[in-house]
Each structure stands twice: as C-alpha cells, then as structure tokens.
C-alpha cells in the first residue's frame, strides 16, 4: 500500500468511527527526543509559568501536576513539533484540507498515582466554540497506559450524533462534562484503548470520550495533546470568552489561581 492509499484508509476510518489509532507513530530516536524534552520542560519551564496555567490535583504538592497548556508558546522544540510537523500534516489529511491558524493548543496531561481523577465524558467541540465543528485532537502516550492508570475511552461513531448537553463537572481542567452520559447506546459503543509510549490516538471534536482514574499506587499516566481546526471552522469568540471566564472561576473555587 502506497502513502496515498494509507492516507485514504486512515481518513475513511476516521470519518466512519470518529477516531483512528496509530501504534508506534513516534519510534526510537524521535520518541526519546520527545521524552527528554518533556522532562526538560517540566523541570525548567513549569516553575516559571504564571498561576492558573498549571493545574495540580493538590496545588500544595508539585508532584501531583496534572495538566498545562500552550507548550508551543513557551518552548521552541514544542513549537516545531506543533507546526509544520508530521502531526500537522496528518491533521490536514483527516480534516480533508488546509488548517485554520486560530487553533492554538498543545497540552501536557498526567494522572498522578492514586490521585489522578477520572476525565468526565465530554466532546472537545463544546469547549472549542467553532462552527462548523471540524477539528481534531491528537493524544500521544508518553508511557504505557491501560485501565489501571486511566486509559482513554471512545464512544464509537458518536461524532455523527450531534452535541450532547454539558454541565459543570467539578473536574479541574475538564470543567464541562456530558450530563446525560451512560445510555445503552453509549455503553454498547464504548471502546477502551491501551497504549504504549509513542502510540497516537486522534479523534474528531464531536467524539464522546472519557478516561478512568489512575488507581495505580506507583504509575503515572503521561501524554501530550495537540488540537487542529479545519480552515472552514470559525471561532465564536464571544462564546469562547464566556466559557473561559467560567473555567477561570472554577480554578479560583478550586484554589488553583
């Protein structure tokens, strides 16, 4: 199968299911380079970032760091990884054309041992406030991920069934969750993804997804995420600003800012 045929197959699966899984997307030297730069970022950049841009399960304990965003704005390595990279080119294939310059999110995620809370079922498009809702989220495992430390779960085909109602979830970093999740259809189509370091999951912005808590006593669950919008997608800046204001309020209530 040539490269064009592979791309066609990936896009067909993405359009049908709402996600694709690419084992070993980053291998050997490229993976080790990424892991080294993530460690460097956590050690040297995180301490310099302003309050409210780094989230912790317990703000008084740095080892419980769970999430931070916009890595590409703070470090040249991650800027190059985000733009004009294999990730960006793959997003163009899956979205069927050029990308918008308005997408601006590159995140680091972790679920600390014993304390990493569940990620509520949600659709990323609810946060994005774009129309049409044409965008992808790329999630790359930085270490082994399974049910014990909180693997990602997708509801297959849910990207084709519209936006579900969302409400406050009480989960820092994922302020909104689907309020009526758990129907028979949801459960019948829920798929769990175990992953190894370098494995890539990509899902449509309308895809319902969630993740369990980290119940391990020793293992972390580290990953990075990148978001890309189709050139067709237009941001409702007023709605986005209102959503972000609510998120800031939740951070204050949670003592994170």
NUGULUM-751621 format. One line per 3 residues: number of its first residue (from 0); their letters; for each residue x, y, z of N, C-alpha, C. Coordinates in Angstrom, 1 decimal, padded with zeros to 4 digits. Last residue first. Layout:
N
NUM> A> X:Y:Z:X:Y:Z:X:Y:Z | ...
END
This chain:
257
256> XXX> -005.7:029.3:041.4:-005.3:030.6:040.9:-005.5:031.6:042.0 | -006.8:027.0:042.6:-005.7:026.8:041.6:-005.1:028.2:041.1 | -009.0:026.7:044.2:-007.8:027.1:044.8:-006.6:027.0:043.9
253> XXX> -011.5:026.2:043.1:-010.6:025.0:043.4:-009.3:025.4:044.0 | -012.3:028.7:042.6:-013.1:027.9:043.6:-012.2:026.7:044.1 | -010.5:029.3:040.6:-010.5:030.1:041.8:-011.2:029.3:042.9
250> XXX> -011.3:027.5:038.6:-010.0:027.4:039.1:-009.9:028.1:040.5 | -013.9:028.5:038.1:-013.8:027.1:038.7:-012.4:027.0:039.3 | -013.2:030.9:036.9:-014.0:030.9:038.1:-013.8:029.5:038.8
247> XXX> -012.1:029.9:034.5:-011.2:030.7:035.5:-011.9:030.7:036.9 | -014.3:028.9:033.3:-013.2:028.0:033.7:-012.3:028.6:034.7 | -015.8:031.1:032.8:-016.4:030.1:033.7:-015.3:029.2:034.2
244> XXX> -014.1:032.3:031.0:-014.4:033.0:032.2:-014.9:032.0:033.3 | -014.3:030.5:028.9:-013.1:030.6:029.6:-013.2:031.3:030.9 | -017.0:031.0:028.1:-016.6:029.7:028.6:-015.3:029.8:029.4
241> XXX> -016.8:033.6:027.2:-017.7:033.3:028.3:-017.3:032.0:028.9 | -015.0:033.3:025.0:-014.6:034.1:026.2:-015.4:033.8:027.4 | -016.6:031.7:023.3:-015.3:031.2:023.9:-014.9:032.0:025.1
238> XXX> -018.6:033.5:022.7:-018.9:032.3:023.4:-017.7:031.7:024.0 | -017.0:035.4:021.3:-017.8:035.8:022.5:-018.2:034.6:023.3 | -015.9:034.0:019.2:-015.0:034.5:020.2:-015.8:034.9:021.5
235> XXX> -016.4:031.3:017.5:-017.3:032.3:018.2:-016.6:032.9:019.4 | -014.3:030.6:014.8:-014.4:030.6:016.3:-015.5:031.7:016.7 | -014.9:028.4:012.1:-014.8:029.8:012.6:-015.1:029.9:014.1
232> XXX> -013.5:026.1:009.9:-014.0:026.3:011.3:-013.8:027.8:011.7 | -012.2:025.7:007.5:-013.6:026.0:007.5:-014.2:026.5:008.8 | -009.7:024.7:008.2:-009.8:026.1:007.7:-011.3:026.6:007.7
229> XXX> -010.0:022.7:011.2:-010.1:022.9:009.8:-010.2:024.4:009.4 | -007.7:022.9:014.0:-009.0:023.2:013.4:-008.9:023.2:011.8 | -006.1:020.8:016.3:-006.0:021.4:015.0:-007.5:021.7:014.5
226> XXX> -004.2:020.1:019.2:-005.5:020.4:018.6:-005.3:021.2:017.3 | -002.5:017.7:021.1:-002.4:018.8:020.1:-003.8:018.9:019.4 | -001.1:016.4:024.1:-002.3:016.5:023.2:-002.1:017.8:022.3
223> XXX> 000.7:013.8:025.8:000.6:015.2:025.2:-000.6:015.2:024.3 | 000.9:012.1:028.9:000.6:012.2:027.5:000.7:013.6:027.1 | 001.2:009.8:031.6:001.6:011.0:031.0:001.3:010.9:029.5
220> XXX> 000.5:008.6:034.4:-000.1:008.4:033.1:000.0:009.7:032.3 | 002.5:006.7:036.8:001.9:007.9:036.3:001.1:007.6:035.0 | 002.3:004.1:039.3:002.5:004.5:037.9:001.8:005.9:037.6
217> XXX> 001.8:003.4:042.0:003.2:003.7:041.6:003.3:004.4:040.2 | -000.7:002.6:042.4:000.0:003.2:043.6:001.3:003.7:043.2 | -003.5:003.1:040.1:-002.2:002.5:040.5:-001.5:003.3:041.7
214> XXX> -005.7:004.3:039.3:-005.8:003.6:040.6:-004.5:002.9:041.0 | -006.6:007.1:037.8:-005.4:006.3:038.0:-005.4:005.6:039.3 | -009.9:006.9:036.3:-009.0:007.4:037.3:-007.7:006.6:037.3
211> XXX> -010.6:006.8:032.8:-010.8:006.4:034.1:-009.8:007.1:035.0 | -012.0:009.1:030.4:-010.9:008.3:030.8:-011.1:008.0:032.3 | -013.7:009.8:027.3:-013.6:009.9:028.7:-012.4:009.0:029.1
208> XXX> -015.7:011.1:024.5:-014.5:010.4:025.1:-014.4:010.7:026.6 | -017.4:011.6:021.6:-017.5:011.5:023.1:-016.4:010.6:023.6 | -016.4:013.8:019.0:-016.3:012.4:019.6:-016.5:012.5:021.1
205> XXX> -016.3:016.2:017.8:-017.6:015.8:018.3:-017.6:014.4:018.9 | -013.6:016.4:016.9:-014.1:017.3:018.0:-015.5:016.9:018.5 | -012.2:013.1:016.4:-013.0:014.2:015.9:-013.5:015.1:017.1
202> XXX> -009.0:012.0:017.5:-010.4:011.9:017.5:-011.0:013.2:017.0 | -006.2:009.8:017.7:-006.7:011.0:017.1:-008.3:010.9:017.0 | -003.5:008.4:019.4:-004.9:008.4:019.2:-005.3:009.8:018.6
199> XXX> -000.4:006.9:019.0:-001.2:008.1:018.8:-002.6:007.8:018.6 | 002.5:005.7:020.9:001.2:005.4:020.2:000.3:006.7:020.1 | 004.6:006.5:022.5:004.7:006.7:021.0:003.4:006.4:020.2
196> XXX> 004.2:004.0:024.9:004.8:005.2:024.5:005.0:005.4:023.0 | 001.0:002.2:024.3:002.5:002.2:024.6:003.0:003.6:024.3 | -002.3:001.7:025.4:-001.3:002.3:024.5:000.1:002.1:025.1
193> XXX> -005.7:000.7:025.2:-004.4:000.6:025.9:-003.4:001.1:024.9 | -008.8:002.0:025.0:-007.6:001.9:024.3:-006.4:001.9:025.2 | -012.2:000.9:024.9:-011.0:001.3:025.7:-009.7:001.1:024.9
190> XXX> -015.3:002.0:023.7:-014.1:001.2:023.4:-012.9:001.8:024.2 | -018.8:001.9:023.7:-017.6:002.4:024.4:-016.4:001.5:024.2 | -021.2:001.1:022.7:-020.2:001.5:021.7:-018.9:002.1:022.4
187> XXX> -022.8:000.5:024.9:-022.6:-000.6:023.8:-021.4:-000.2:022.9 | -022.9:002.9:026.3:-022.2:001.8:026.8:-021.8:000.7:025.8 | -024.5:004.5:024.5:-023.2:004.9:024.9:-022.3:003.7:025.4
184> XXX> -026.8:002.9:024.4:-026.1:003.2:023.2:-024.6:003.6:023.5 | -027.7:003.1:027.0:-027.4:001.8:026.5:-026.5:001.9:025.2 | -026.2:006.1:028.5:-027.3:005.4:027.8:-026.8:004.0:027.4
181> XXX> -024.2:007.7:029.6:-024.5:006.4:030.2:-025.7:005.7:029.6 | -024.7:011.2:030.1:-023.9:010.1:029.6:-024.3:008.8:030.3 | -025.9:013.7:030.4:-026.8:012.5:030.3:-026.0:011.3:029.7
178> XXX> -024.0:015.7:030.6:-024.9:015.5:031.7:-025.7:014.2:031.6 | -020.6:015.8:029.9:-021.9:015.4:029.4:-022.8:015.0:030.5 | -018.8:018.5:031.5:-019.0:017.1:031.1:-020.4:016.8:030.6
175> XXX> -016.4:021.0:031.9:-017.7:020.6:031.4:-017.7:019.2:031.1 | -013.8:021.3:032.8:-014.8:021.9:033.6:-016.2:021.5:033.2 | -011.1:020.0:033.0:-012.3:019.5:032.2:-013.5:020.0:032.8
172> XXX> -009.6:021.3:034.8:-009.0:021.0:033.5:-010.1:020.5:032.5 | -011.2:019.8:037.6:-010.3:020.8:037.1:-009.6:020.4:035.8 | -014.5:018.8:037.7:-013.1:018.3:037.4:-012.2:019.4:036.9
169> XXX> -017.0:019.6:037.8:-016.3:019.6:039.1:-014.9:019.1:039.0 | -018.6:019.9:035.6:-018.2:018.6:036.0:-017.6:018.5:037.4 | -021.4:021.7:034.4:-020.2:021.7:035.3:-019.9:020.3:035.8
166> XXX> -022.6:020.2:031.3:-022.7:021.0:032.5:-021.5:020.9:033.4 | -024.0:019.6:028.1:-022.9:019.6:029.0:-023.2:020.5:030.2 | -025.8:017.6:025.7:-025.8:018.7:026.8:-024.6:018.5:027.7
163> XXX> -024.0:016.8:022.7:-024.8:016.4:023.8:-024.8:017.6:024.8 | -024.1:017.3:019.2:-023.6:017.8:020.5:-024.5:017.4:021.6 | -024.4:014.5:016.9:-024.6:015.8:017.5:-024.0:016.1:018.8
160> XXX> -023.6:012.0:015.9:-024.9:012.1:016.6:-025.1:013.4:017.3 | -021.1:011.5:015.0:-022.1:011.7:014.0:-023.5:012.0:014.6 | -019.5:010.9:017.0:-019.2:012.2:016.4:-020.3:012.5:015.4
157> XXX> -019.9:008.3:017.8:-020.7:009.4:018.5:-020.5:010.7:017.8 | -018.4:006.2:016.8:-019.5:006.8:015.9:-020.3:007.9:016.6 | -017.7:004.9:020.0:-017.5:004.8:018.5:-018.7:005.3:017.8
154> XXX> -016.5:006.6:022.4:-017.9:006.1:022.1:-017.9:006.1:020.5 | -013.4:005.8:024.0:-014.2:006.5:022.9:-015.6:005.8:022.8 | -011.1:006.3:026.6:-012.3:005.5:026.1:-013.1:006.4:025.1
151> XXX> -007.8:006.0:027.8:-008.8:006.8:027.0:-009.9:005.8:026.5 | -006.9:004.7:031.0:-006.8:004.7:029.5:-008.0:005.5:029.0 | -005.7:004.7:033.8:-006.7:005.6:033.2:-006.6:005.8:031.7
148> XXX> -004.2:002.7:035.1:-003.8:004.1:035.2:-004.6:005.1:034.4 | -005.7:000.4:034.5:-005.3:000.7:035.9:-004.9:002.1:036.0 | -006.1:000.2:031.7:-007.2:000.6:032.6:-006.8:000.9:034.0
145> XXX> -003.1:001.8:030.5:-004.1:000.8:030.5:-005.2:001.2:031.4 | -000.1:002.9:029.0:-001.4:003.3:029.5:-002.4:002.1:029.4 | 003.3:003.6:029.1:002.3:002.6:029.0:001.0:003.1:029.6
142> XXX> 003.9:007.0:027.9:004.3:005.8:028.6:003.1:004.8:028.5 | 002.9:009.0:026.4:004.3:009.1:026.7:004.8:007.9:027.5 | 000.6:009.0:023.7:001.0:008.4:025.0:002.5:008.6:025.2
139> XXX> -001.0:011.7:022.3:000.1:010.8:022.2:000.6:010.3:023.6 | -003.7:012.8:020.7:-003.3:012.4:022.0:-002.2:011.3:021.9 | -005.2:015.3:018.9:-004.3:014.2:018.8:-003.7:014.0:020.2
136> XXX> -008.4:016.3:017.8:-007.5:016.3:018.9:-006.5:015.1:018.8 | -009.7:018.3:015.1:-009.2:017.0:015.6:-008.3:017.3:016.9 | -012.7:019.7:013.7:-011.4:019.8:014.3:-011.0:018.4:014.8
133> XXX> -015.4:021.3:013.0:-014.4:020.5:012.2:-013.0:020.7:012.8 | -018.1:022.5:013.3:-017.3:021.8:014.3:-016.4:020.8:013.6 | -018.3:025.5:011.3:-018.7:024.1:011.7:-017.7:023.5:012.6
130> XXX> -017.7:026.8:014.5:-018.7:026.4:013.5:-018.2:026.5:012.1 | -016.6:026.4:017.9:-016.3:026.7:016.4:-017.5:026.2:015.6 | -016.0:026.0:020.7:-016.9:027.1:020.2:-016.6:027.5:018.7
127> XXX> -014.4:024.2:022.2:-013.8:025.0:021.1:-014.7:026.2:020.7 | -016.0:022.8:024.1:-015.0:023.8:024.6:-014.5:024.8:023.5 | -017.4:021.2:022.4:-018.1:022.0:023.3:-017.3:023.1:023.9
124> XXX> -015.5:019.7:021.1:-016.1:020.8:020.4:-016.9:021.7:021.3 | -014.9:017.6:022.8:-014.0:018.7:022.8:-014.6:020.0:022.1 | -017.2:016.2:024.9:-016.9:016.4:023.5:-016.1:017.7:023.4
121> XXX> -017.0:013.8:027.6:-017.2:015.2:027.1:-016.9:015.1:025.6 | -016.9:012.2:030.7:-017.3:012.1:029.3:-017.6:013.5:028.8 | -014.1:013.3:032.8:-015.5:013.1:032.6:-015.8:013.0:031.1
118> XXX> -011.5:011.5:033.9:-011.8:012.5:033.0:-013.3:012.3:032.6 | -010.8:010.7:037.4:-011.4:010.4:036.1:-011.6:011.6:035.2 | -007.6:011.8:038.9:-009.1:011.6:038.9:-009.6:011.3:037.5
115> XXX> -004.9:010.6:040.4:-005.4:011.1:039.1:-006.8:010.8:038.9 | -004.0:009.5:042.7:-004.8:010.7:042.8:-005.3:011.3:041.5 | -002.6:007.1:042.3:-003.6:007.1:043.3:-004.5:008.4:043.3
112> XXX> -000.2:008.9:040.4:-000.6:007.7:041.1:-001.6:007.9:042.2 | -001.6:011.5:038.3:-000.6:011.0:039.3:-001.1:009.7:039.9 | -001.9:011.8:035.0:-002.8:011.4:036.1:-001.8:010.8:037.2
109> XXX> -001.2:014.5:032.8:-000.8:013.4:033.7:-001.9:013.1:034.6 | -000.6:016.3:029.7:-001.5:015.7:030.7:-000.8:014.6:031.6 | 000.0:019.2:027.9:000.6:018.1:028.6:-000.4:017.6:029.7
106> XXX> -001.1:020.6:024.8:-001.2:020.3:026.2:-000.3:019.1:026.7 | -001.6:023.1:022.7:-000.7:022.0:022.8:-000.5:021.7:024.3 | -003.5:025.2:020.7:-003.5:024.4:022.0:-002.6:023.2:021.9
103> XXX> -004.9:026.8:018.8:-003.7:027.2:019.5:-003.6:026.5:020.8 | -006.5:027.7:015.8:-006.3:026.6:016.8:-004.9:026.9:017.5 | -006.3:029.6:013.8:-006.9:030.0:015.1:-006.7:028.9:016.2
100> XXX> -005.5:028.9:011.4:-004.5:029.4:012.2:-005.0:029.7:013.6 | -006.9:025.9:010.0:-007.1:027.2:010.5:-005.9:027.6:011.3 | -005.6:023.9:007.3:-006.0:024.1:008.7:-006.1:025.6:009.0
97> XXX> -006.7:022.3:004.2:-005.9:023.2:005.0:-006.5:023.5:006.4 | -008.2:019.0:004.2:-007.8:020.2:003.6:-006.9:021.1:004.6 | -009.3:016.8:005.7:-009.6:017.0:004.2:-009.2:018.3:003.6
94> XXX> -008.8:016.0:008.2:-009.8:017.1:008.0:-010.1:017.5:006.6 | -006.8:014.2:007.7:-008.0:013.7:008.3:-009.1:014.8:008.2 | -004.8:015.7:006.5:-005.3:014.6:005.8:-006.7:014.2:006.4
91> XXX> -004.2:017.6:008.5:-004.7:018.1:007.2:-005.4:016.9:006.4 | -003.2:015.9:010.5:-004.5:016.6:010.7:-005.1:017.1:009.4 | -000.8:015.2:009.2:-001.8:014.2:009.4:-003.2:014.8:009.7
88> XXX> 000.5:017.7:009.4:000.2:017.1:008.1:-000.8:016.0:008.2 | 000.8:017.9:012.2:000.0:018.9:011.4:-000.4:018.3:010.1 | 002.5:015.7:012.7:001.2:015.8:013.4:000.3:016.7:012.5
85> XXX> 004.8:016.2:011.3:004.0:015.1:010.9:002.6:015.1:011.5 | 004.7:019.9:011.0:005.2:018.6:011.5:004.4:017.4:011.0 | 004.0:022.6:011.1:004.8:022.0:010.0:005.5:020.7:010.4
82> XXX> 003.8:022.9:014.7:003.7:023.4:013.3:004.6:022.7:012.3 | 004.6:021.2:016.9:003.2:021.6:016.6:002.9:022.0:015.2 | 007.3:021.1:016.9:006.5:019.8:016.9:005.1:020.1:016.6
79> XXX> 008.0:023.7:017.1:008.4:023.0:015.9:007.6:021.7:015.8 | 007.1:024.2:019.7:006.6:025.0:018.6:006.8:024.2:017.3 | 008.7:022.5:021.2:007.3:022.2:021.0:006.6:023.0:020.0
76> XXX> 011.2:023.9:020.9:011.1:022.5:020.5:009.6:022.1:020.3 | 010.7:026.4:022.0:010.9:026.3:020.5:010.8:024.8:020.1 | 008.3:027.2:024.3:009.5:026.5:024.1:009.6:026.2:022.6
73> XXX> 005.8:028.5:024.8:006.9:028.7:025.8:008.2:028.0:025.5 | 004.0:027.8:022.9:004.2:029.2:023.1:005.4:029.5:024.1 | 003.8:025.1:023.1:004.4:025.6:021.9:004.7:027.1:022.0
70> XXX> 002.2:024.6:025.3:003.7:024.3:025.4:004.4:025.0:024.2 | -000.5:025.1:026.0:000.3:026.0:025.2:001.8:025.8:025.3 | -001.1:023.8:029.4:-001.3:024.0:028.0:-000.3:025.0:027.4
67> XXX> -001.1:021.2:031.8:-000.7:022.5:031.4:-000.8:022.6:029.9 | -001.9:018.9:034.5:-002.2:019.5:033.2:-001.6:020.9:033.0 | -001.1:017.9:037.0:-001.9:017.1:036.1:-002.1:017.6:034.7
64> XXX> 001.1:017.4:039.7:000.9:018.2:038.4:000.0:017.3:037.5 | 001.9:016.3:042.1:000.6:016.0:041.6:000.2:016.8:040.4 | 004.3:017.3:042.9:004.3:016.0:042.2:003.0:015.6:041.7
61> XXX> 003.8:019.7:044.2:004.1:019.7:042.8:004.1:018.4:042.1 | 001.3:020.3:046.4:002.2:019.2:046.1:002.6:019.2:044.6 | -000.6:022.2:046.6:000.5:022.3:047.5:001.5:021.2:047.3
58> XXX> -002.6:021.5:044.8:-001.7:022.6:044.4:-000.5:022.8:045.4 | -003.4:018.5:043.8:-003.2:019.2:045.1:-002.1:020.3:044.8 | -003.5:018.2:041.1:-004.6:017.5:041.9:-004.6:018.1:043.3
55> XXX> -002.9:021.2:039.3:-002.5:020.2:040.1:-003.7:019.5:040.8 | -002.1:023.1:036.3:-003.1:022.5:037.3:-002.5:021.3:038.0 | -001.0:026.1:035.2:-000.6:024.8:035.5:-001.6:024.3:036.6
52> XXX> -002.1:028.6:035.0:-001.8:027.9:033.7:-001.3:026.5:033.9 | -002.4:029.5:037.6:-003.6:029.3:036.8:-003.4:028.7:035.4 | 000.5:031.5:037.7:-000.5:030.7:038.4:-001.7:030.6:037.5
49> XXX> 002.9:031.3:035.0:002.1:032.0:035.9:001.0:031.1:036.5 | 006.0:029.4:034.9:004.7:029.8:034.3:003.8:030.4:035.4 | 008.4:028.5:036.0:008.3:029.9:035.6:006.9:030.4:035.1
46> XXX> 008.2:025.8:036.4:008.3:026.7:037.6:008.2:028.1:037.2 | 008.0:024.8:033.6:006.8:024.8:034.5:007.0:025.8:035.7 | 010.7:024.9:032.7:009.7:025.8:032.2:008.5:025.9:033.2
43> XXX> 012.3:022.9:033.9:012.8:024.2:033.7:011.8:025.3:033.3 | 010.9:020.4:034.2:011.9:020.8:035.2:012.2:022.3:035.1 | 009.2:020.2:032.0:008.6:020.1:033.4:009.6:020.6:034.4
40> XXX> 011.1:020.4:030.0:010.1:021.4:030.1:009.5:021.4:031.5 | 012.6:018.0:030.3:013.3:019.4:030.5:012.2:020.5:030.7 | 010.7:016.1:029.8:011.3:016.2:031.2:011.9:017.5:031.4
37> XXX> 010.2:016.7:027.1:009.1:016.8:028.1:009.7:016.9:029.5 | 012.7:016.1:026.1:012.2:017.5:026.1:011.0:017.7:027.0 | 012.7:013.3:026.4:013.8:014.2:027.0:013.3:015.6:027.1
34> XXX> 010.6:012.6:024.8:010.5:012.3:026.3:011.6:013.2:027.0 | 011.5:013.4:022.3:010.3:014.0:022.8:010.3:013.8:024.4 | 013.7:011.7:022.0:013.9:013.1:021.9:012.7:013.8:022.6
31> XXX> 012.5:009.2:022.0:013.4:009.6:023.1:013.7:011.1:023.1 | 011.1:009.4:019.6:010.4:009.3:020.8:011.3:009.7:022.0 | 013.1:009.6:017.7:012.1:010.7:017.8:011.4:010.6:019.1
28> XXX> 014.5:007.2:018.1:015.2:008.4:018.4:014.2:009.6:018.6 | 011.7:005.1:018.5:013.2:005.2:018.8:013.7:006.6:019.0 | 008.8:006.6:017.1:009.6:005.5:017.5:011.0:005.9:017.8
25> XXX> 005.5:007.6:016.9:006.8:008.0:017.2:007.6:006.8:017.7 | 003.5:005.7:016.3:003.6:006.8:015.5:005.0:007.5:015.7 | 002.8:003.1:017.5:004.2:003.5:017.1:004.4:004.6:016.2
22> XXX> -000.5:002.9:016.2:000.6:002.4:017.1:001.9:002.8:016.6 | -003.0:004.9:015.9:-001.7:004.6:015.1:-000.7:004.2:016.1 | -006.4:005.1:015.5:-005.3:004.7:016.4:-004.1:004.3:015.6
19> XXX> -009.0:007.5:015.0:-008.0:006.5:014.4:-007.0:006.3:015.5 | -012.5:008.3:015.1:-011.1:008.2:015.7:-010.3:007.3:014.8 | -014.9:008.1:013.9:-014.7:009.3:014.7:-013.3:009.4:015.3
16> XXX> -015.7:006.2:012.1:-015.7:005.9:013.5:-015.5:007.1:014.4 | -015.7:007.4:009.5:-016.7:006.4:009.9:-016.8:006.3:011.4 | -013.6:009.1:009.4:-014.9:009.6:009.0:-016.0:008.7:009.5
13> XXX> -011.5:007.3:010.0:-011.8:008.5:010.9:-013.2:009.0:010.6 | -011.5:005.6:007.9:-011.8:005.1:009.2:-012.2:006.2:010.2 | -010.9:007.4:005.8:-012.1:006.6:005.7:-012.5:006.1:007.1
10> XXX> -008.3:008.2:006.6:-009.4:009.2:006.6:-010.8:008.5:006.5 | -006.9:005.8:006.3:-007.0:006.5:007.6:-008.2:007.4:007.7 | -007.1:005.4:003.6:-007.7:004.4:004.5:-007.8:005.0:005.9
7> XXX> -005.8:007.6:002.5:-007.2:007.4:002.2:-007.9:006.4:003.2 | -003.2:007.0:003.5:-003.9:008.2:003.9:-005.4:008.1:003.7 | -002.6:004.7:002.1:-002.7:004.7:003.5:-003.4:005.9:004.1
4> XXX> -002.6:005.7:-000.5:-003.6:004.7:-000.2:-003.8:004.6:001.4 | -000.4:007.4:-000.4:-001.7:008.0:-000.7:-002.8:007.0:-000.3 | 001.7:005.5:000.1:001.3:006.5:001.1:-000.1:007.1:000.8
1> XX> 000.7:002.1:-001.0:001.5:003.4:-001.0:001.0:004.4:000.0 | 000.9:-001.2:000.0:000.0:000.0:000.0:000.9:001.3:000.0
END
